[in-house]
Amino acid sequence: MPRVLNLALAAVLIGLCSPIVVTWSDRSVALRVFLVLAVLPVLLVAALCLTSALRPGSLGRAARRARARRASGAAR
């Protein structure tokens, strides 16, 4: 079930960003910069959802490895 949920969430997030891309040429340069900065976190979350849907547990393992590296670096 988590795979389906993550895949659906990624599809919804990408679907929310697609109208921005379709109407990209009608926007001013300042608005384009703002939209890119606003959409980047959404696309990052969508990418993480897709990663989690494709390989369940991979994000948790990566977080545990990062915490272990941080802890071993602090102990030195």
PDB file of N, CA, C, O and CB in Angstrom:
ATOM      1  N   MET A   1       0.807  -1.203   0.000  1.00  0.00           N
ATOM      2  CA  MET A   1       0.000   0.000   0.000  1.00  0.00           C
ATOM      3  C   MET A   1       0.851   1.269   0.000  1.00  0.00           C
ATOM      4  O   MET A   1       0.491   2.222  -0.690  1.00  0.00           O
ATOM      5  CB  MET A   1      -0.918  -0.003   1.193  1.00  0.00           C
ATOM      6  N   PRO A   2       1.965   1.329   0.742  1.00  0.00           N
ATOM      7  CA  PRO A   2       2.774   2.554   0.697  1.00  0.00           C
ATOM      8  C   PRO A   2       3.317   2.858  -0.695  1.00  0.00           C
ATOM      9  O   PRO A   2       3.467   4.025  -1.059  1.00  0.00           O
ATOM     10  CB  PRO A   2       3.927   2.441   1.669  1.00  0.00           C
ATOM     11  N   ARG A   3       3.614   1.809  -1.486  1.00  0.00           N
ATOM     12  CA  ARG A   3       4.111   2.058  -2.837  1.00  0.00           C
ATOM     13  C   ARG A   3       3.059   2.769  -3.675  1.00  0.00           C
ATOM     14  O   ARG A   3       3.360   3.722  -4.393  1.00  0.00           O
ATOM     15  CB  ARG A   3       4.523   0.744  -3.510  1.00  0.00           C
ATOM     16  N   VAL A   4       1.835   2.301  -3.577  1.00  0.00           N
ATOM     17  CA  VAL A   4       0.745   2.898  -4.354  1.00  0.00           C
ATOM     18  C   VAL A   4       0.502   4.335  -3.906  1.00  0.00           C
ATOM     19  O   VAL A   4       0.290   5.222  -4.733  1.00  0.00           O
ATOM     20  CB  VAL A   4      -0.550   2.066  -4.210  1.00  0.00           C
ATOM     21  N   LEU A   5       0.534   4.556  -2.612  1.00  0.00           N
ATOM     22  CA  LEU A   5       0.319   5.905  -2.078  1.00  0.00           C
ATOM     23  C   LEU A   5       1.426   6.851  -2.527  1.00  0.00           C
ATOM     24  O   LEU A   5       1.153   7.979  -2.937  1.00  0.00           O
ATOM     25  CB  LEU A   5       0.245   5.871  -0.544  1.00  0.00           C
ATOM     26  N   ASN A   6       2.663   6.401  -2.452  1.00  0.00           N
ATOM     27  CA  ASN A   6       3.774   7.258  -2.875  1.00  0.00           C
ATOM     28  C   ASN A   6       3.719   7.535  -4.369  1.00  0.00           C
ATOM     29  O   ASN A   6       4.006   8.650  -4.804  1.00  0.00           O
ATOM     30  CB  ASN A   6       5.112   6.613  -2.515  1.00  0.00           C
ATOM     31  N   LEU A   7       3.356   6.545  -5.147  1.00  0.00           N
ATOM     32  CA  LEU A   7       3.244   6.749  -6.584  1.00  0.00           C
ATOM     33  C   LEU A   7       2.107   7.717  -6.908  1.00  0.00           C
ATOM     34  O   LEU A   7       2.253   8.583  -7.771  1.00  0.00           O
ATOM     35  CB  LEU A   7       3.022   5.411  -7.297  1.00  0.00           C
ATOM     36  N   ALA A   8       0.987   7.571  -6.226  1.00  0.00           N
ATOM     37  CA  ALA A   8      -0.146   8.472  -6.449  1.00  0.00           C
ATOM     38  C   ALA A   8       0.195   9.905  -6.020  1.00  0.00           C
ATOM     39  O   ALA A   8      -0.161  10.864  -6.705  1.00  0.00           O
ATOM     40  CB  ALA A   8      -1.386   7.971  -5.682  1.00  0.00           C
ATOM     41  N   LEU A   9       0.879  10.039  -4.894  1.00  0.00           N
ATOM     42  CA  LEU A   9       1.264  11.368  -4.421  1.00  0.00           C
ATOM     43  C   LEU A   9       2.225  12.037  -5.402  1.00  0.00           C
ATOM     44  O   LEU A   9       2.100  13.229  -5.684  1.00  0.00           O
ATOM     45  CB  LEU A   9       1.907  11.276  -3.029  1.00  0.00           C
ATOM     46  N   ALA A  10       3.174  11.276  -5.915  1.00  0.00           N
ATOM     47  CA  ALA A  10       4.103  11.830  -6.905  1.00  0.00           C
ATOM     48  C   ALA A  10       3.354  12.263  -8.159  1.00  0.00           C
ATOM     49  O   ALA A  10       3.647  13.318  -8.720  1.00  0.00           O
ATOM     50  CB  ALA A  10       5.190  10.801  -7.266  1.00  0.00           C
ATOM     51  N   ALA A  11       2.392  11.462  -8.602  1.00  0.00           N
ATOM     52  CA  ALA A  11       1.620  11.821  -9.792  1.00  0.00           C
ATOM     53  C   ALA A  11       0.816  13.100  -9.569  1.00  0.00           C
ATOM     54  O   ALA A  11       0.728  13.945 -10.460  1.00  0.00           O
ATOM     55  CB  ALA A  11       0.684  10.675 -10.182  1.00  0.00           C
ATOM     56  N   VAL A  12       0.236  13.238  -8.393  1.00  0.00           N
ATOM     57  CA  VAL A  12      -0.543  14.449  -8.083  1.00  0.00           C
ATOM     58  C   VAL A  12       0.371  15.673  -8.046  1.00  0.00           C
ATOM     59  O   VAL A  12       0.030  16.720  -8.595  1.00  0.00           O
ATOM     60  CB  VAL A  12      -1.285  14.293  -6.728  1.00  0.00           C
ATOM     61  N   LEU A  13       1.523  15.544  -7.403  1.00  0.00           N
ATOM     62  CA  LEU A  13       2.441  16.686  -7.313  1.00  0.00           C
ATOM     63  C   LEU A  13       2.955  17.100  -8.685  1.00  0.00           C
ATOM     64  O   LEU A  13       3.051  18.290  -8.983  1.00  0.00           O
ATOM     65  CB  LEU A  13       3.619  16.350  -6.400  1.00  0.00           C
ATOM     66  N   ILE A  14       3.283  16.127  -9.512  1.00  0.00           N
ATOM     67  CA  ILE A  14       3.735  16.458 -10.867  1.00  0.00           C
ATOM     68  C   ILE A  14       2.585  17.058 -11.672  1.00  0.00           C
ATOM     69  O   ILE A  14       2.792  17.972 -12.470  1.00  0.00           O
ATOM     70  CB  ILE A  14       4.295  15.200 -11.581  1.00  0.00           C
ATOM     71  N   GLY A  15       1.380  16.547 -11.464  1.00  0.00           N
ATOM     72  CA  GLY A  15       0.211  17.103 -12.140  1.00  0.00           C
ATOM     73  C   GLY A  15      -0.068  18.540 -11.742  1.00  0.00           C
ATOM     74  O   GLY A  15      -0.547  19.333 -12.552  1.00  0.00           O
ATOM     75  N   LEU A  16       0.234  18.878 -10.488  1.00  0.00           N
ATOM     76  CA  LEU A  16       0.044  20.260 -10.046  1.00  0.00           C
ATOM     77  C   LEU A  16       1.053  21.205 -10.688  1.00  0.00           C
ATOM     78  O   LEU A  16       0.766  22.387 -10.878  1.00  0.00           O
ATOM     79  CB  LEU A  16       0.151  20.345  -8.531  1.00  0.00           C
ATOM     80  N   CYS A  17       2.222  20.695 -11.018  1.00  0.00           N
ATOM     81  CA  CYS A  17       3.263  21.536 -11.618  1.00  0.00           C
ATOM     82  C   CYS A  17       3.144  21.635 -13.132  1.00  0.00           C
ATOM     83  O   CYS A  17       3.703  22.554 -13.730  1.00  0.00           O
ATOM     84  CB  CYS A  17       4.627  21.000 -11.258  1.00  0.00           C
ATOM     85  N   SER A  18       2.436  20.720 -13.759  1.00  0.00           N
ATOM     86  CA  SER A  18       2.383  20.704 -15.221  1.00  0.00           C
ATOM     87  C   SER A  18       1.723  21.936 -15.849  1.00  0.00           C
ATOM     88  O   SER A  18       2.165  22.350 -16.920  1.00  0.00           O
ATOM     89  CB  SER A  18       1.655  19.485 -15.666  1.00  0.00           C
ATOM     90  N   PRO A  19       0.692  22.547 -15.251  1.00  0.00           N
ATOM     91  CA  PRO A  19       0.147  23.759 -15.887  1.00  0.00           C
ATOM     92  C   PRO A  19       1.156  24.905 -15.968  1.00  0.00           C
ATOM     93  O   PRO A  19       1.074  25.747 -16.863  1.00  0.00           O
ATOM     94  CB  PRO A  19      -1.075  24.226 -15.127  1.00  0.00           C
ATOM     95  N   ILE A  20       2.084  24.933 -15.054  1.00  0.00           N
ATOM     96  CA  ILE A  20       3.111  25.980 -15.083  1.00  0.00           C
ATOM     97  C   ILE A  20       3.993  25.804 -16.312  1.00  0.00           C
ATOM     98  O   ILE A  20       4.358  26.780 -16.967  1.00  0.00           O
ATOM     99  CB  ILE A  20       3.972  25.950 -13.792  1.00  0.00           C
ATOM    100  N   VAL A  21       4.333  24.560 -16.622  1.00  0.00           N
ATOM    101  CA  VAL A  21       5.189  24.282 -17.773  1.00  0.00           C
ATOM    102  C   VAL A  21       4.452  24.548 -19.080  1.00  0.00           C
ATOM    103  O   VAL A  21       5.048  25.034 -20.041  1.00  0.00           O
ATOM    104  CB  VAL A  21       5.685  22.834 -17.734  1.00  0.00           C
ATOM    105  N   VAL A  22       3.175  24.236 -19.121  1.00  0.00           N
ATOM    106  CA  VAL A  22       2.391  24.413 -20.345  1.00  0.00           C
ATOM    107  C   VAL A  22       2.288  25.891 -20.712  1.00  0.00           C
ATOM    108  O   VAL A  22       2.352  26.245 -21.889  1.00  0.00           O
ATOM    109  CB  VAL A  22       0.986  23.809 -20.176  1.00  0.00           C
ATOM    110  N   THR A  23       2.130  26.744 -19.721  1.00  0.00           N
ATOM    111  CA  THR A  23       1.975  28.187 -19.988  1.00  0.00           C
ATOM    112  C   THR A  23       3.266  28.963 -19.751  1.00  0.00           C
ATOM    113  O   THR A  23       3.224  30.161 -19.471  1.00  0.00           O
ATOM    114  CB  THR A  23       0.867  28.766 -19.111  1.00  0.00           C
ATOM    115  N   TRP A  24       4.406  28.297 -19.859  1.00  0.00           N
ATOM    116  CA  TRP A  24       5.695  28.902 -19.533  1.00  0.00           C
ATOM    117  C   TRP A  24       6.009  30.122 -20.396  1.00  0.00           C
ATOM    118  O   TRP A  24       6.528  31.110 -19.877  1.00  0.00           O
ATOM    119  CB  TRP A  24       6.792  27.878 -19.686  1.00  0.00           C
ATOM    120  N   SER A  25       5.714  30.085 -21.681  1.00  0.00           N
ATOM    121  CA  SER A  25       6.109  31.173 -22.577  1.00  0.00           C
ATOM    122  C   SER A  25       5.307  32.455 -22.333  1.00  0.00           C
ATOM    123  O   SER A  25       5.731  33.530 -22.755  1.00  0.00           O
ATOM    124  CB  SER A  25       5.941  30.735 -24.021  1.00  0.00           C
ATOM    125  N   ASP A  26       4.167  32.359 -21.664  1.00  0.00           N
ATOM    126  CA  ASP A  26       3.343  33.548 -21.411  1.00  0.00           C
ATOM    127  C   ASP A  26       3.788  34.318 -20.172  1.00  0.00           C
ATOM    128  O   ASP A  26       3.202  35.351 -19.849  1.00  0.00           O
ATOM    129  CB  ASP A  26       1.889  33.146 -21.259  1.00  0.00           C
ATOM    130  N   ARG A  27       4.795  33.842 -19.485  1.00  0.00           N
ATOM    131  CA  ARG A  27       5.200  34.453 -18.210  1.00  0.00           C
ATOM    132  C   ARG A  27       6.368  35.422 -18.397  1.00  0.00           C
ATOM    133  O   ARG A  27       7.171  35.277 -19.319  1.00  0.00           O
ATOM    134  CB  ARG A  27       5.586  33.364 -17.198  1.00  0.00           C
ATOM    135  N   SER A  28       6.447  36.417 -17.500  1.00  0.00           N
ATOM    136  CA  SER A  28       7.585  37.333 -17.524  1.00  0.00           C
ATOM    137  C   SER A  28       8.793  36.639 -16.888  1.00  0.00           C
ATOM    138  O   SER A  28       8.656  35.598 -16.245  1.00  0.00           O
ATOM    139  CB  SER A  28       7.248  38.668 -16.776  1.00  0.00           C
ATOM    140  N   VAL A  29       9.955  37.218 -17.075  1.00  0.00           N
ATOM    141  CA  VAL A  29      11.189  36.614 -16.568  1.00  0.00           C
ATOM    142  C   VAL A  29      11.171  36.551 -15.038  1.00  0.00           C
ATOM    143  O   VAL A  29      11.555  35.537 -14.454  1.00  0.00           O
ATOM    144  CB  VAL A  29      12.421  37.411 -17.056  1.00  0.00           C
ATOM    145  N   ALA A  30      10.731  37.620 -14.396  1.00  0.00           N
ATOM    146  CA  ALA A  30      10.694  37.625 -12.926  1.00  0.00           C
ATOM    147  C   ALA A  30       9.740  36.565 -12.396  1.00  0.00           C
ATOM    148  O   ALA A  30      10.033  35.898 -11.404  1.00  0.00           O
ATOM    149  CB  ALA A  30      10.280  39.006 -12.404  1.00  0.00           C
ATOM    150  N   LEU A  31       8.613  36.413 -13.051  1.00  0.00           N
ATOM    151  CA  LEU A  31       7.655  35.399 -12.624  1.00  0.00           C
ATOM    152  C   LEU A  31       8.193  33.996 -12.883  1.00  0.00           C
ATOM    153  O   LEU A  31       7.940  33.083 -12.097  1.00  0.00           O
ATOM    154  CB  LEU A  31       6.318  35.591 -13.341  1.00  0.00           C
ATOM    155  N   ARG A  32       8.923  33.816 -13.961  1.00  0.00           N
ATOM    156  CA  ARG A  32       9.536  32.517 -14.240  1.00  0.00           C
ATOM    157  C   ARG A  32      10.520  32.129 -13.138  1.00  0.00           C
ATOM    158  O   ARG A  32      10.535  30.983 -12.687  1.00  0.00           O
ATOM    159  CB  ARG A  32      10.250  32.543 -15.601  1.00  0.00           C
ATOM    160  N   VAL A  33      11.335  33.083 -12.708  1.00  0.00           N
ATOM    161  CA  VAL A  33      12.304  32.816 -11.644  1.00  0.00           C
ATOM    162  C   VAL A  33      11.577  32.441 -10.360  1.00  0.00           C
ATOM    163  O   VAL A  33      11.960  31.487  -9.682  1.00  0.00           O
ATOM    164  CB  VAL A  33      13.214  34.042 -11.410  1.00  0.00           C
ATOM    165  N   PHE A  34      10.541  33.181 -10.028  1.00  0.00           N
ATOM    166  CA  PHE A  34       9.763  32.872  -8.830  1.00  0.00           C
ATOM    167  C   PHE A  34       9.130  31.486  -8.927  1.00  0.00           C
ATOM    168  O   PHE A  34       9.153  30.725  -7.960  1.00  0.00           O
ATOM    169  CB  PHE A  34       8.678  33.930  -8.612  1.00  0.00           C
ATOM    170  N   LEU A  35       8.573  31.160 -10.076  1.00  0.00           N
ATOM    171  CA  LEU A  35       7.923  29.859 -10.249  1.00  0.00           C
ATOM    172  C   LEU A  35       8.917  28.711 -10.146  1.00  0.00           C
ATOM    173  O   LEU A  35       8.605  27.666  -9.575  1.00  0.00           O
ATOM    174  CB  LEU A  35       7.211  29.802 -11.590  1.00  0.00           C
ATOM    175  N   VAL A  36      10.097  28.900 -10.690  1.00  0.00           N
ATOM    176  CA  VAL A  36      11.117  27.856 -10.581  1.00  0.00           C
ATOM    177  C   VAL A  36      11.475  27.636  -9.114  1.00  0.00           C
ATOM    178  O   VAL A  36      11.581  26.497  -8.661  1.00  0.00           O
ATOM    179  CB  VAL A  36      12.383  28.230 -11.400  1.00  0.00           C
ATOM    180  N   LEU A  37      11.658  28.718  -8.382  1.00  0.00           N
ATOM    181  CA  LEU A  37      12.000  28.594  -6.957  1.00  0.00           C
ATOM    182  C   LEU A  37      10.852  27.997  -6.149  1.00  0.00           C
ATOM    183  O   LEU A  37      11.088  27.294  -5.166  1.00  0.00           O
ATOM    184  CB  LEU A  37      12.377  29.960  -6.384  1.00  0.00           C
ATOM    185  N   ALA A  38       9.629  28.268  -6.547  1.00  0.00           N
ATOM    186  CA  ALA A  38       8.474  27.740  -5.824  1.00  0.00           C
ATOM    187  C   ALA A  38       8.216  26.272  -6.162  1.00  0.00           C
ATOM    188  O   ALA A  38       7.755  25.513  -5.310  1.00  0.00           O
ATOM    189  CB  ALA A  38       7.234  28.571  -6.138  1.00  0.00           C
ATOM    190  N   VAL A  39       8.509  25.872  -7.389  1.00  0.00           N
ATOM    191  CA  VAL A  39       8.207  24.514  -7.826  1.00  0.00           C
ATOM    192  C   VAL A  39       9.312  23.520  -7.462  1.00  0.00           C
ATOM    193  O   VAL A  39       9.043  22.324  -7.351  1.00  0.00           O
ATOM    194  CB  VAL A  39       7.980  24.497  -9.321  1.00  0.00           C
ATOM    195  N   LEU A  40      10.524  23.980  -7.277  1.00  0.00           N
ATOM    196  CA  LEU A  40      11.629  23.070  -6.966  1.00  0.00           C
ATOM    197  C   LEU A  40      11.364  22.184  -5.750  1.00  0.00           C
ATOM    198  O   LEU A  40      11.576  20.975  -5.842  1.00  0.00           O
ATOM    199  CB  LEU A  40      12.883  23.862  -6.736  1.00  0.00           C
ATOM    200  N   PRO A  41      10.912  22.723  -4.614  1.00  0.00           N
ATOM    201  CA  PRO A  41      10.635  21.828  -3.477  1.00  0.00           C
ATOM    202  C   PRO A  41       9.531  20.809  -3.773  1.00  0.00           C
ATOM    203  O   PRO A  41       9.584  19.676  -3.294  1.00  0.00           O
ATOM    204  CB  PRO A  41      10.246  22.649  -2.260  1.00  0.00           C
ATOM    205  N   VAL A  42       8.547  21.209  -4.549  1.00  0.00           N
ATOM    206  CA  VAL A  42       7.453  20.291  -4.896  1.00  0.00           C
ATOM    207  C   VAL A  42       7.990  19.150  -5.752  1.00  0.00           C
ATOM    208  O   VAL A  42       7.644  17.990  -5.533  1.00  0.00           O
ATOM    209  CB  VAL A  42       6.313  21.041  -5.645  1.00  0.00           C
ATOM    210  N   LEU A  43       8.834  19.478  -6.724  1.00  0.00           N
ATOM    211  CA  LEU A  43       9.408  18.443  -7.576  1.00  0.00           C
ATOM    212  C   LEU A  43      10.383  17.564  -6.808  1.00  0.00           C
ATOM    213  O   LEU A  43      10.505  16.375  -7.105  1.00  0.00           O
ATOM    214  CB  LEU A  43      10.108  19.073  -8.770  1.00  0.00           C
ATOM    215  N   LEU A  44      11.079  18.126  -5.827  1.00  0.00           N
ATOM    216  CA  LEU A  44      11.960  17.324  -4.982  1.00  0.00           C
ATOM    217  C   LEU A  44      11.159  16.305  -4.180  1.00  0.00           C
ATOM    218  O   LEU A  44      11.552  15.142  -4.083  1.00  0.00           O
ATOM    219  CB  LEU A  44      12.766  18.226  -4.037  1.00  0.00           C
ATOM    220  N   VAL A  45      10.051  16.733  -3.613  1.00  0.00           N
ATOM    221  CA  VAL A  45       9.186  15.808  -2.870  1.00  0.00           C
ATOM    222  C   VAL A  45       8.618  14.745  -3.807  1.00  0.00           C
ATOM    223  O   VAL A  45       8.516  13.577  -3.431  1.00  0.00           O
ATOM    224  CB  VAL A  45       8.036  16.576  -2.171  1.00  0.00           C
ATOM    225  N   ALA A  46       8.251  15.142  -5.020  1.00  0.00           N
ATOM    226  CA  ALA A  46       7.743  14.171  -5.993  1.00  0.00           C
ATOM    227  C   ALA A  46       8.822  13.150  -6.347  1.00  0.00           C
ATOM    228  O   ALA A  46       8.533  11.959  -6.469  1.00  0.00           O
ATOM    229  CB  ALA A  46       7.249  14.889  -7.267  1.00  0.00           C
ATOM    230  N   ALA A  47      10.053  13.604  -6.512  1.00  0.00           N
ATOM    231  CA  ALA A  47      11.151  12.684  -6.812  1.00  0.00           C
ATOM    232  C   ALA A  47      11.394  11.729  -5.648  1.00  0.00           C
ATOM    233  O   ALA A  47      11.645  10.543  -5.861  1.00  0.00           O
ATOM    234  CB  ALA A  47      12.433  13.464  -7.130  1.00  0.00           C
ATOM    235  N   LEU A  48      11.320  12.236  -4.430  1.00  0.00           N
ATOM    236  CA  LEU A  48      11.484  11.371  -3.263  1.00  0.00           C
ATOM    237  C   LEU A  48      10.350  10.354  -3.156  1.00  0.00           C
ATOM    238  O   LEU A  48      10.578   9.209  -2.768  1.00  0.00           O
ATOM    239  CB  LEU A  48      11.552  12.210  -1.989  1.00  0.00           C
ATOM    240  N   CYS A  49       9.145  10.762  -3.494  1.00  0.00           N
ATOM    241  CA  CYS A  49       8.008   9.825  -3.500  1.00  0.00           C
ATOM    242  C   CYS A  49       8.211   8.739  -4.543  1.00  0.00           C
ATOM    243  O   CYS A  49       7.939   7.567  -4.283  1.00  0.00           O
ATOM    244  CB  CYS A  49       6.687  10.572  -3.768  1.00  0.00           C
ATOM    245  N   LEU A  50       8.684   9.119  -5.718  1.00  0.00           N
ATOM    246  CA  LEU A  50       8.943   8.121  -6.751  1.00  0.00           C
ATOM    247  C   LEU A  50      10.054   7.166  -6.332  1.00  0.00           C
ATOM    248  O   LEU A  50       9.968   5.963  -6.579  1.00  0.00           O
ATOM    249  CB  LEU A  50       9.309   8.801  -8.066  1.00  0.00           C
ATOM    250  N   THR A  51      11.089   7.696  -5.702  1.00  0.00           N
ATOM    251  CA  THR A  51      12.170   6.850  -5.210  1.00  0.00           C
ATOM    252  C   THR A  51      11.653   5.867  -4.176  1.00  0.00           C
ATOM    253  O   THR A  51      12.003   4.686  -4.198  1.00  0.00           O
ATOM    254  CB  THR A  51      13.291   7.701  -4.614  1.00  0.00           C
ATOM    255  N   SER A  52      10.834   6.351  -3.287  1.00  0.00           N
ATOM    256  CA  SER A  52      10.268   5.487  -2.254  1.00  0.00           C
ATOM    257  C   SER A  52       9.326   4.458  -2.849  1.00  0.00           C
ATOM    258  O   SER A  52       9.247   3.340  -2.342  1.00  0.00           O
ATOM    259  CB  SER A  52       9.538   6.316  -1.211  1.00  0.00           C
ATOM    260  N   ALA A  53       8.612   4.801  -3.904  1.00  0.00           N
ATOM    261  CA  ALA A  53       7.700   3.843  -4.537  1.00  0.00           C
ATOM    262  C   ALA A  53       8.473   2.765  -5.288  1.00  0.00           C
ATOM    263  O   ALA A  53       8.066   1.603  -5.311  1.00  0.00           O
ATOM    264  CB  ALA A  53       6.743   4.566  -5.496  1.00  0.00           C
ATOM    265  N   LEU A  54       9.582   3.152  -5.898  1.00  0.00           N
ATOM    266  CA  LEU A  54      10.359   2.183  -6.668  1.00  0.00           C
ATOM    267  C   LEU A  54      11.183   1.264  -5.778  1.00  0.00           C
ATOM    268  O   LEU A  54      11.307   0.071  -6.056  1.00  0.00           O
ATOM    269  CB  LEU A  54      11.270   2.903  -7.635  1.00  0.00           C
ATOM    270  N   ARG A  55      11.743   1.815  -4.711  1.00  0.00           N
ATOM    271  CA  ARG A  55      12.591   1.033  -3.815  1.00  0.00           C
ATOM    272  C   ARG A  55      12.199   1.311  -2.373  1.00  0.00           C
ATOM    273  O   ARG A  55      12.809   2.162  -1.725  1.00  0.00           O
ATOM    274  CB  ARG A  55      14.088   1.355  -4.044  1.00  0.00           C
ATOM    275  N   PRO A  56      11.205   0.620  -1.863  1.00  0.00           N
ATOM    276  CA  PRO A  56      10.757   0.879  -0.487  1.00  0.00           C
ATOM    277  C   PRO A  56      11.889   0.648   0.509  1.00  0.00           C
ATOM    278  O   PRO A  56      12.617  -0.341   0.428  1.00  0.00           O
ATOM    279  CB  PRO A  56       9.555  -0.017  -0.133  1.00  0.00           C
ATOM    280  N   GLY A  57      12.016   1.560   1.428  1.00  0.00           N
ATOM    281  CA  GLY A  57      13.046   1.443   2.456  1.00  0.00           C
ATOM    282  C   GLY A  57      14.360   2.090   2.089  1.00  0.00           C
ATOM    283  O   GLY A  57      15.215   2.260   2.958  1.00  0.00           O
ATOM    284  N   SER A  58      14.556   2.458   0.830  1.00  0.00           N
ATOM    285  CA  SER A  58      15.845   3.012   0.427  1.00  0.00           C
ATOM    286  C   SER A  58      16.107   4.370   1.080  1.00  0.00           C
ATOM    287  O   SER A  58      17.245   4.683   1.429  1.00  0.00           O
ATOM    288  CB  SER A  58      15.905   3.144  -1.090  1.00  0.00           C
ATOM    289  N   LEU A  59      15.056   5.175   1.245  1.00  0.00           N
ATOM    290  CA  LEU A  59      15.245   6.476   1.889  1.00  0.00           C
ATOM    291  C   LEU A  59      15.564   6.305   3.364  1.00  0.00           C
ATOM    292  O   LEU A  59      16.377   7.051   3.910  1.00  0.00           O
ATOM    293  CB  LEU A  59      13.997   7.352   1.717  1.00  0.00           C
ATOM    294  N   GLY A  60      14.937   5.336   4.016  1.00  0.00           N
ATOM    295  CA  GLY A  60      15.225   5.072   5.425  1.00  0.00           C
ATOM    296  C   GLY A  60      16.638   4.576   5.620  1.00  0.00           C
ATOM    297  O   GLY A  60      17.314   4.977   6.567  1.00  0.00           O
ATOM    298  N   ARG A  61      17.100   3.693   4.720  1.00  0.00           N
ATOM    299  CA  ARG A  61      18.475   3.199   4.815  1.00  0.00           C
ATOM    300  C   ARG A  61      19.467   4.335   4.590  1.00  0.00           C
ATOM    301  O   ARG A  61      20.482   4.419   5.281  1.00  0.00           O
ATOM    302  CB  ARG A  61      18.719   2.068   3.795  1.00  0.00           C
ATOM    303  N   ALA A  62      19.182   5.204   3.635  1.00  0.00           N
ATOM    304  CA  ALA A  62      20.073   6.330   3.369  1.00  0.00           C
ATOM    305  C   ALA A  62      20.130   7.267   4.570  1.00  0.00           C
ATOM    306  O   ALA A  62      21.199   7.777   4.905  1.00  0.00           O
ATOM    307  CB  ALA A  62      19.614   7.096   2.119  1.00  0.00           C
ATOM    308  N   ALA A  63      18.997   7.497   5.219  1.00  0.00           N
ATOM    309  CA  ALA A  63      18.968   8.364   6.402  1.00  0.00           C
ATOM    310  C   ALA A  63      19.759   7.727   7.547  1.00  0.00           C
ATOM    311  O   ALA A  63      20.486   8.423   8.257  1.00  0.00           O
ATOM    312  CB  ALA A  63      17.507   8.637   6.843  1.00  0.00           C
ATOM    313  N   ARG A  64      19.624   6.408   7.733  1.00  0.00           N
ATOM    314  CA  ARG A  64      20.383   5.739   8.795  1.00  0.00           C
ATOM    315  C   ARG A  64      21.875   5.806   8.525  1.00  0.00           C
ATOM    316  O   ARG A  64      22.660   6.018   9.450  1.00  0.00           O
ATOM    317  CB  ARG A  64      19.944   4.281   8.932  1.00  0.00           C
ATOM    318  N   ARG A  65      22.281   5.627   7.265  1.00  0.00           N
ATOM    319  CA  ARG A  65      23.711   5.721   6.931  1.00  0.00           C
ATOM    320  C   ARG A  65      24.233   7.131   7.186  1.00  0.00           C
ATOM    321  O   ARG A  65      25.344   7.300   7.689  1.00  0.00           O
ATOM    322  CB  ARG A  65      23.952   5.325   5.457  1.00  0.00           C
ATOM    323  N   ALA A  66      23.437   8.142   6.840  1.00  0.00           N
ATOM    324  CA  ALA A  66      23.868   9.529   7.070  1.00  0.00           C
ATOM    325  C   ALA A  66      23.996   9.811   8.562  1.00  0.00           C
ATOM    326  O   ALA A  66      24.948  10.461   8.992  1.00  0.00           O
ATOM    327  CB  ALA A  66      22.875  10.521   6.427  1.00  0.00           C
ATOM    328  N   ARG A  67      23.034   9.322   9.358  1.00  0.00           N
ATOM    329  CA  ARG A  67      23.137   9.523  10.811  1.00  0.00           C
ATOM    330  C   ARG A  67      24.347   8.804  11.385  1.00  0.00           C
ATOM    331  O   ARG A  67      25.011   9.333  12.276  1.00  0.00           O
ATOM    332  CB  ARG A  67      21.866   9.037  11.511  1.00  0.00           C
ATOM    333  N   ALA A  68      24.643   7.608  10.891  1.00  0.00           N
ATOM    334  CA  ALA A  68      25.810   6.870  11.380  1.00  0.00           C
ATOM    335  C   ALA A  68      27.100   7.593  11.023  1.00  0.00           C
ATOM    336  O   ALA A  68      28.027   7.658  11.831  1.00  0.00           O
ATOM    337  CB  ALA A  68      25.827   5.448  10.805  1.00  0.00           C
ATOM    338  N   ARG A  69      27.158   8.137   9.808  1.00  0.00           N
ATOM    339  CA  ARG A  69      28.363   8.899   9.409  1.00  0.00           C
ATOM    340  C   ARG A  69      28.516  10.145  10.257  1.00  0.00           C
ATOM    341  O   ARG A  69      29.621  10.496  10.671  1.00  0.00           O
ATOM    342  CB  ARG A  69      28.299   9.289   7.916  1.00  0.00           C
ATOM    343  N   ARG A  70      27.388  10.819  10.517  1.00  0.00           N
ATOM    344  CA  ARG A  70      27.430  12.026  11.325  1.00  0.00           C
ATOM    345  C   ARG A  70      27.889  11.708  12.753  1.00  0.00           C
ATOM    346  O   ARG A  70      28.676  12.450  13.342  1.00  0.00           O
ATOM    347  CB  ARG A  70      26.052  12.703  11.342  1.00  0.00           C
ATOM    348  N   ALA A  71      27.389  10.602  13.296  1.00  0.00           N
ATOM    349  CA  ALA A  71      27.756  10.211  14.657  1.00  0.00           C
ATOM    350  C   ALA A  71      29.222   9.799  14.734  1.00  0.00           C
ATOM    351  O   ALA A  71      29.899  10.124  15.709  1.00  0.00           O
ATOM    352  CB  ALA A  71      26.862   9.065  15.141  1.00  0.00           C
ATOM    353  N   SER A  72      29.722   9.095  13.728  1.00  0.00           N
ATOM    354  CA  SER A  72      31.122   8.674  13.755  1.00  0.00           C
ATOM    355  C   SER A  72      32.041   9.876  13.528  1.00  0.00           C
ATOM    356  O   SER A  72      33.148   9.916  14.065  1.00  0.00           O
ATOM    357  CB  SER A  72      31.383   7.585  12.686  1.00  0.00           C
ATOM    358  N   GLY A  73      31.601  10.837  12.754  1.00  0.00           N
ATOM    359  CA  GLY A  73      32.390  12.051  12.545  1.00  0.00           C
ATOM    360  C   GLY A  73      32.448  12.915  13.781  1.00  0.00           C
ATOM    361  O   GLY A  73      33.460  13.571  14.026  1.00  0.00           O
ATOM    362  N   ALA A  74      31.376  12.932  14.575  1.00  0.00           N
ATOM    363  CA  ALA A  74      31.334  13.731  15.792  1.00  0.00           C
ATOM    364  C   ALA A  74      32.163  13.070  16.893  1.00  0.00           C
ATOM    365  O   ALA A  74      32.669  13.759  17.779  1.00  0.00           O
ATOM    366  CB  ALA A  74      29.881  13.928  16.256  1.00  0.00           C
ATOM    367  N   ALA A  75      32.307  11.751  16.850  1.00  0.00           N
ATOM    368  CA  ALA A  75      33.039  11.033  17.896  1.00  0.00           C
ATOM    369  C   ALA A  75      34.539  11.208  17.740  1.00  0.00           C
ATOM    370  O   ALA A  75      35.285  10.970  18.690  1.00  0.00           O
ATOM    371  CB  ALA A  75      32.686   9.550  17.872  1.00  0.00           C
ATOM    372  N   ARG A  76      34.987  11.607  16.594  1.00  0.00           N
ATOM    373  CA  ARG A  76      36.440  11.736  16.362  1.00  0.00           C
ATOM    374  C   ARG A  76      37.008  12.926  17.033  1.00  0.00           C
ATOM    375  O   ARG A  76      38.209  13.175  16.937  1.00  0.00           O
ATOM    376  CB  ARG A  76      36.748  11.810  14.903  1.00  0.00           C
TER     377      ARG A  76
END
